Amino acid sequence: MTVPSVKKQLVVETSVERAFRVFTDKIDRWWPREHHIGKTPMVRAIIEPWPGGRWYSVHEDGSQADTGKVLVWEPPRRLVLSWQLTASWTYDPSFVTEVEVNFTAEAPNRTRVDFEHRNLERYGDAAPKLRDEIDSPKGWGAILDRFKAVTAAQKFAMIYECTPEGLAKARDYIVAHRARLDAFHERGVLLMAGPLMDGRALGIFTSKDAADEFIAGDPFVTNGVVAKSTIVAWTEVLD
């Protein structure tokens, strides 16, 4: 039985190097949280960056669930992954279909992404139904749309300014402040944070709403450690 591959093509407005990095190293930013086979909610998606590396998810109970592994790792041009989920959506190390992604530079900040999920005939009698599912509006098309959106999305920089009087109170609230940083980073909405050399502090968020939410409940803000907070749009070129 011959079953056509699922093929998609999209263009992302970024360099080929960054497109490859976002697809692989940053998969946790765009992989849908509901797409997993774990027993508890997914907290992280990971592709290990080497041939033979695992493609897997980490879950709230600390367990891990495999999806497949890296078959070809040729940054920034080509990636081939095994997809080892059966028709019953369970992982089987002896079952292999392949996902190939090619990245082609069309301009310095414009990349064509060609995607193929092949070998679907290996699902046997279930192959036509499985192909329809993964090619449905909720399948690879929607997943790759999320990748495109994350790749192109504008980020937001939060800048804190403090007075000497405010900084004198920081020690009393640093543990709660750090816990809030960690919680927002776990959610994937805070990408990085830290002090600047001029005494200010910087945080990079995936959305203005996330930055606003962080500031509203940050103990450093509510207890007067921070004298002024500013949010500005920030264009990500390298990450």
MIVO-250017 format. One line per field, with one value per residue (C-alpha): residue in three letters; z, y, x; residue number from 1. Coordinates in Angstrom, 2 decimals. Layout:
BEGIN
residu: (ALA ...)
up: (Z ...)
north: (Y ...)
east: (X ...)
num: (NUM ...)
This chain:
BEGIN
residu: (MET THR VAL PRO SER VAL LYS LYS GLN LEU VAL VAL GLU THR SER VAL GLU ARG ALA PHE ARG VAL PHE THR ASP LYS ILE ASP ARG TRP TRP PRO ARG GLU HIS HIS ILE GLY LYS THR PRO MET VAL ARG ALA ILE ILE GLU PRO TRP PRO GLY GLY ARG TRP TYR SER VAL HIS GLU ASP GLY SER GLN ALA ASP THR GLY LYS VAL LEU VAL TRP GLU PRO PRO ARG ARG LEU VAL LEU SER TRP GLN LEU THR ALA SER TRP THR TYR ASP PRO SER PHE VAL THR GLU VAL GLU VAL ASN PHE THR ALA GLU ALA PRO ASN ARG THR ARG VAL ASP PHE GLU HIS ARG ASN LEU GLU ARG TYR GLY ASP ALA ALA PRO LYS LEU ARG ASP GLU ILE ASP SER PRO LYS GLY TRP GLY ALA ILE LEU ASP ARG PHE LYS ALA VAL THR ALA ALA GLN LYS PHE ALA MET ILE TYR GLU CYS THR PRO GLU GLY LEU ALA LYS ALA ARG ASP TYR ILE VAL ALA HIS ARG ALA ARG LEU ASP ALA PHE HIS GLU ARG GLY VAL LEU LEU MET ALA GLY PRO LEU MET ASP GLY ARG ALA LEU GLY ILE PHE THR SER LYS ASP ALA ALA ASP GLU PHE ILE ALA GLY ASP PRO PHE VAL THR ASN GLY VAL VAL ALA LYS SER THR ILE VAL ALA TRP THR GLU VAL LEU ASP)
up: (0.00 -0.96 1.37 0.37 2.69 4.55 3.05 4.15 3.04 4.86 4.87 8.05 8.20 9.83 8.93 8.07 11.13 13.50 11.83 12.46 16.07 16.85 15.33 17.30 20.37 21.02 20.25 23.74 22.78 20.03 20.47 21.62 25.27 24.47 21.92 24.03 25.22 28.84 31.85 33.25 31.62 29.60 30.98 28.35 24.84 23.93 20.85 21.76 19.27 17.86 15.67 17.81 20.27 21.83 20.91 24.06 26.54 30.30 32.46 35.72 37.59 36.46 33.90 30.32 27.13 23.92 20.50 18.47 17.89 15.66 12.50 10.60 12.20 9.60 10.96 9.66 6.51 7.25 10.08 10.00 13.02 13.66 14.69 16.64 17.80 16.78 15.56 19.21 20.10 22.13 21.72 20.09 19.63 16.81 14.83 12.69 10.40 9.41 9.65 7.42 7.59 5.14 5.64 2.57 2.72 0.28 1.65 4.68 6.88 4.92 5.06 3.23 5.35 3.56 5.79 5.07 7.28 5.34 5.54 6.67 4.93 7.89 9.86 7.80 7.70 9.97 7.60 5.71 8.94 10.61 7.60 7.70 11.40 11.15 8.05 9.62 10.67 14.18 12.90 11.39 9.75 13.07 14.75 12.04 12.20 15.86 14.88 12.32 14.82 17.50 14.99 13.85 17.13 18.61 22.14 24.96 27.23 30.81 32.41 36.15 37.72 41.44 43.95 46.66 49.19 47.23 46.76 50.52 50.82 48.09 50.48 52.20 48.96 46.79 47.44 46.43 43.44 42.25 42.66 40.43 37.81 37.88 37.59 34.54 32.96 33.51 31.68 28.74 28.77 30.39 28.20 30.20 33.06 34.95 36.20 33.90 34.69 35.35 38.25 36.28 35.56 32.36 31.53 28.06 27.70 24.85 25.11 26.65 28.59 30.25 31.17 32.58 34.61 35.99 37.08 38.69 41.14 41.55 45.23 44.13 42.65 45.25 48.10 46.61 45.64 42.05 41.58 37.89 35.37 31.59 28.84 25.30 22.14 21.25 17.92 18.26 15.60 17.29 20.15)
north: (0.00 3.42 6.29 9.82 11.72 14.74 17.70 21.34 24.43 27.74 30.85 32.44 35.94 35.13 33.76 30.09 29.66 31.05 29.12 25.88 26.83 27.75 24.49 22.37 24.02 26.11 23.51 23.99 27.51 26.35 22.67 22.49 21.50 19.20 17.15 14.47 10.89 11.43 10.53 14.08 17.56 18.34 20.93 20.76 19.45 18.60 17.60 16.64 18.36 15.45 12.36 9.71 12.31 11.83 13.68 13.58 15.43 15.99 15.95 17.38 14.12 14.09 11.33 11.45 10.29 9.56 10.61 9.52 10.40 12.43 10.53 13.34 16.52 18.94 22.49 24.82 23.11 19.70 17.73 14.22 12.83 9.48 9.59 6.40 6.76 3.94 4.12 3.84 6.86 4.90 4.91 1.80 1.75 -0.78 1.36 4.21 6.84 9.83 13.60 15.57 19.35 21.34 25.00 27.08 30.69 32.87 36.11 37.02 37.15 34.97 31.15 28.58 25.54 22.31 19.67 16.01 13.22 10.01 6.20 6.41 3.12 1.47 2.05 -0.71 -0.73 2.33 4.38 6.29 7.31 8.28 10.32 12.20 12.91 14.28 16.29 17.68 21.34 20.30 18.29 19.32 22.43 23.95 22.85 24.45 27.61 27.85 27.45 30.24 32.50 31.99 32.53 35.84 37.02 40.27 40.03 42.57 43.87 44.78 47.26 47.87 51.00 51.20 53.85 53.19 53.21 50.57 48.38 48.40 46.41 43.88 41.27 40.90 39.96 38.33 34.74 35.50 37.55 34.71 32.20 34.37 34.55 30.77 30.24 32.50 30.89 27.44 28.62 29.60 33.27 34.68 33.96 35.58 38.01 39.61 42.81 45.40 46.94 50.36 49.13 48.45 44.98 43.44 40.70 39.44 38.20 36.52 38.93 42.26 40.58 38.26 41.20 43.12 40.10 39.60 43.21 43.34 40.56 40.89 41.38 43.75 46.02 45.65 46.29 49.29 47.74 48.86 52.57 52.41 49.68 50.09 47.67 48.17 46.09 44.15 42.51 39.20 38.55 35.97 33.61)
east: (0.00 1.32 0.51 1.57 3.86 2.54 4.39 4.35 6.23 6.47 8.62 9.93 11.38 14.68 18.10 18.54 20.77 18.17 15.32 17.21 17.96 14.36 13.11 15.57 17.12 13.99 11.32 9.89 8.82 6.48 5.60 1.93 1.61 -1.32 0.69 2.36 1.91 2.92 0.77 0.79 0.91 4.01 6.40 9.16 9.87 13.48 15.49 19.04 21.39 23.41 22.93 21.27 19.96 16.55 13.37 11.26 9.07 9.35 6.21 4.94 5.52 9.18 8.66 9.89 8.14 10.02 8.77 11.81 15.44 17.74 18.67 20.44 21.85 23.24 22.83 21.65 20.32 18.83 17.27 15.80 13.96 12.38 8.72 8.18 4.59 2.29 -1.31 -2.38 -0.18 2.35 6.12 7.62 11.43 11.06 8.60 9.98 8.53 10.63 10.27 12.65 13.00 15.13 16.03 16.91 18.05 16.11 17.62 19.76 16.64 14.24 14.19 12.08 11.25 10.33 8.77 7.97 6.58 7.12 6.99 3.37 2.55 4.31 1.11 -0.47 -4.26 -4.34 -2.19 -4.93 -6.66 -3.37 -2.33 -5.63 -5.12 -1.60 -2.51 -5.69 -6.09 -4.98 -2.00 1.32 -0.10 -1.12 2.11 4.25 2.14 3.15 6.81 6.41 4.66 7.32 10.12 8.65 7.17 8.37 9.70 9.47 12.21 11.34 13.73 13.84 15.33 16.08 17.09 19.70 16.85 14.97 18.03 18.55 15.31 16.14 17.57 14.19 12.41 15.09 13.91 10.32 11.52 13.76 10.93 8.76 11.53 11.85 8.07 7.77 10.83 9.28 6.16 8.34 7.29 10.47 13.47 16.25 16.78 19.62 21.27 22.80 26.17 24.61 22.48 19.31 17.89 16.57 14.07 13.10 9.50 7.66 4.71 3.80 1.00 3.53 5.76 2.80 1.72 5.21 5.57 2.12 2.96 6.73 7.67 10.43 7.75 5.01 7.47 9.27 12.58 11.92 11.35 10.40 9.61 9.50 8.47 9.78 9.39 12.52 13.35 15.15 17.81 20.04 19.14)
num: (1 2 3 4 5 6 7 8 9 10 11 12 13 14 15 16 17 18 19 20 21 22 23 24 25 26 27 28 29 30 31 32 33 34 35 36 37 38 39 40 41 42 43 44 45 46 47 48 49 50 51 52 53 54 55 56 57 58 59 60 61 62 63 64 65 66 67 68 69 70 71 72 73 74 75 76 77 78 79 80 81 82 83 84 85 86 87 88 89 90 91 92 93 94 95 96 97 98 99 100 101 102 103 104 105 106 107 108 109 110 111 112 113 114 115 116 117 118 119 120 121 122 123 124 125 126 127 128 129 130 131 132 133 134 135 136 137 138 139 140 141 142 143 144 145 146 147 148 149 150 151 152 153 154 155 156 157 158 159 160 161 162 163 164 165 166 167 168 169 170 171 172 173 174 175 176 177 178 179 180 181 182 183 184 185 186 187 188 189 190 191 192 193 194 195 196 197 198 199 200 201 202 203 204 205 206 207 208 209 210 211 212 213 214 215 216 217 218 219 220 221 222 223 224 225 226 227 228 229 230 231 232 233 234 235 236 237 238 239)
